[in-house]
Amino acid sequence: MLIPAERLHRLAHATLCALGSTADEASVVADHLLAANLKGHDSHGVGMLPFYVYSVAAGTLQPNQPAWLLNDCGAILQFDGERGYGQRVVREAMDAAIERVGHSGIVLLTVRNSHHMGRIGSYGEQAAAAGKVALFFVNVTDFPQPLVAPFGGSAPRFGTNPLCIAFPAGHREPAFILDFATSMVAYGKTRVAYLAGQHFDEAVMLDAAGQPTADPAAMHEAPSGALRPIAAHKGGGLVAAIEFLAGLLSGGGTLQPGNAREGGIVNNLTAILIDPEAVSDLDWLRAEYDAMAAYIRSSPPPPGQPPVLLAGEPERQREAQRLAAGVEISDNEWAAIVAAARRAGVIDADQ
């Protein structure tokens, strides 16, 4: 079914308020969830509400937690999220880092112990809109079990450990926002496919016996399997590197079994922000960015294929389409969202 964007936002905001968030916090989180849907990343959209409702009830998600400053040491800023909504916690931490990088030229930012941070590309967009370059590394702890198998293994040992790189807009070209899970597919996309009764076009998972499969039931029915890392051994190395960068430098820890797994989602983030004015003439940088982007686009596509797109463009195109036509959501996922809203106490959840 197609759900108008305004209706999705209204339901998300009402549910978050019913869970105890202030209206302002609910707006930040609902805005983030809806933006993920509009940009085509339904895995991080309003479909997360059932898990949030469960997490508040279980005590693994604490509404109304700001970003708590742990360490302010010049170019280093470190925060703790105290299990608050990651969409709020990281946005506040990024606000502080963006302000600081204008003075220091470079900032190392870490956030630990945050609940689900959502679509990391959102924070790349936040940095790029402020004219800053940013790199983000994120891992997960507290989840009941790992999701991603190491290269050469069949049992999972990692979360999906996303990577994001953001570069601000040039004079003509929009911002470059590269954001992806280091698994072949995000776990949330397996949820969306499973609820819609769909299979993937390629074997992005391993079943419980370690055999490649395109059936998302491998991640949502017992015995469960594992997601596969991207790019064979290169992706296997990258997912491990992000585990170390995010888990160790933030102080939040890794997914090794000595750390507690309480059944929630705790994300840890390490980011590097750079003020391009500190290292280059800004007019030259923007012109060179535009020139390289145009050169990339000039590569002709194979016959019958669409033109080359830069990172961030598919999301902008989908956002325009979905704002006009609505967000496509499977019947099963919509039913789960409405049921969660009712459990939270939203009376008119299906309106």
Secondary structure, 3 states (H helix, E strand, C coil): CEECHHHHHHHHHHHHHHCCCCHHHHHHHHHHHHHHHHCCCHHHCHHHHHHHHHHHHHCCCCCCCCCEEEEEECCEEEEECCCCCHHHHHHHHHHHHHHHHHHHCEEEEEEEEECCCCCCHHHHHHHHHCCCEEEEEEEEECCCCCCECCCCCCCCCECCCCEEEEECCCCCCCCEEEEECCECCCHHHHHHHHHHCCCCCCCCEECCCCCEECCCHHHHCCCCCEECECCHHHHHHHHHHHHHHHHHHCCCCCCCCCCCCCCCCEEEEEEEEECHHHCCCHHHHHHHHHHHHHHHHCCCCCCCCCCCCCCCHHHHHHHHHHHHHCEECCHHHHHHHHHHHHHHCCCCCCC
